[in-house]
Each structure stands twice: as structure tokens, then as C-alpha cells.
Amino acid sequence: MNDSGVASRLALLQFLERVQERDLARTRRWIADEERREAERRVGEERRPPAPEWLIERGLDRSNIVAVHTGECWDPGKRSKPATRAQAIEALRHQVPACTKCRPDTALGIEV
């Protein structure tokens, strides 16, 4: 074997080293990006306001109340707004229907 074979082998190994260094740098950028996204997600969760305890669902004209829901209801409707406990009780006492899925009347201890 001649010297050119050794030089080409050395050149190939140096090329491989450059490729691996670029791959490692790219992987480290991916890790840094993922760590940043995870930190942003955690901050977002910490800043998220607490879920309301009660929801009042309004109708299309926004003047009539369609239903009362618990804050954990899985089907509150698109026009639901947060409400206080007193507002939820008052609505139920004025014959506003209680959601049949989450039963806020039962949670509030009110017989409808």
C-alpha cells in the first residue's frame, strides 16, 4: 500500500469527524429548542388563571340565560361565562335549567 492510501484514509476520517461535529451541534440546538419550549409551557401553565367554579351559558341574544354549569362541565357551550356561586344559585332559583350532564344544582345542594 502506498502513502496516498493512508492520506485518503486520514482525509476520510477527518471528513467523518466534521460531519459528526455538525450532527452533534444540530442535536444540541434541538435539545436547547425543546428545553426552551418546555420552559415556556411551564410558565404558561403557571400563569393560567384558575378554572371558574360555575358557568352561566347565555343564549344567542345574550339577554337570556340558557343553562347553569359547574366549572368542570365537559359540555358548557360556546357562550358560557364564569359566574360566582351566588350568581349560579340565583339563576337556578329563577328557573334557569341546570345542565343535565354536570348537575350544578346537585353540587350546590339546590332542589330544582
C-alpha positions in Angstrom: 0.0 0.0 0.0 1.3 3.5 -0.8 1.2 6.8 1.1 -1.8 8.1 -0.9 -3.9 5.3 0.6 -3.0 6.4 4.1 -3.7 10.1 3.3 -7.0 9.3 1.8 -8.0 7.3 4.9 -6.9 10.2 7.1 -8.9 12.6 4.9 -12.0 10.3 5.2 -11.7 10.2 9.0 -11.4 13.9 9.2 -14.4 14.3 7.0 -16.3 11.9 9.2 -15.3 13.9 12.2 -16.6 17.2 10.7 -19.9 15.5 9.8 -20.3 14.2 13.3 -19.5 17.6 14.8 -22.2 19.2 12.7 -24.6 16.5 13.7 -23.8 16.9 17.4 -24.2 20.7 17.1 -27.6 20.2 15.4 -28.7 17.8 18.1 -27.6 20.3 20.8 -29.7 23.0 19.1 -32.7 20.7 19.0 -32.2 20.0 22.7 -31.9 23.7 23.5 -35.1 24.4 21.5 -37.0 21.7 23.2 -35.8 22.9 26.7 -37.0 26.4 25.7 -40.4 25.2 24.6 -40.8 23.1 27.8 -39.9 26.1 29.9 -42.4 28.3 28.0 -45.1 25.6 28.5 -44.4 25.5 32.3 -44.6 29.3 32.5 -47.9 29.3 30.6 -49.4 26.7 32.9 -48.3 28.7 36.0 -49.8 31.9 34.6 -53.1 30.3 33.5 -55.9 31.6 35.7 -57.8 29.0 37.7 -60.9 27.4 36.1 -64.1 29.0 37.3 -66.3 27.1 39.7 -69.5 27.9 37.9 -70.5 28.8 34.4 -73.6 30.5 33.1 -74.5 29.8 29.4 -76.3 32.6 27.6 -78.5 32.4 24.5 -77.9 33.9 21.1 -79.3 37.3 22.1 -77.1 37.3 25.3 -80.0 38.5 27.4 -81.5 35.2 28.3 -79.7 32.5 30.3 -79.8 29.0 28.8 -78.2 26.9 31.5 -76.0 26.8 34.6 -72.9 24.5 34.6 -70.2 23.6 37.0 -66.7 24.8 36.1 -65.7 21.2 35.3 -68.5 20.5 32.9 -67.4 18.9 29.6 -70.2 20.4 27.6 -70.7 24.1 28.7 -71.5 25.6 25.3 -69.6 28.3 23.4 -71.4 31.2 25.1 -70.6 30.3 28.7 -69.1 32.8 31.0 -67.6 32.4 34.5 -70.0 33.1 37.4 -69.9 33.3 41.2 -71.6 30.8 43.4 -74.2 33.4 44.3 -74.9 34.0 40.6 -75.3 30.3 39.9 -77.7 29.9 42.8 -79.7 32.9 41.8 -80.0 31.7 38.2 -81.2 28.2 39.3 -83.7 29.8 41.7 -85.1 31.8 38.7 -85.9 28.6 36.8 -82.8 28.6 34.6 -82.2 24.9 33.7 -79.3 23.1 35.3 -77.0 21.2 32.9 -78.1 17.6 32.7 -74.5 16.4 32.4 -72.7 18.2 35.3 -75.7 18.7 37.6 -74.8 22.1 39.2 -78.0 22.0 41.2 -76.8 18.9 43.0 -73.4 20.3 43.5 -74.9 23.5 45.0 -77.4 21.5 47.1 -80.4 23.0 45.4 -83.6 21.1 44.6 -84.9 22.1 41.2 
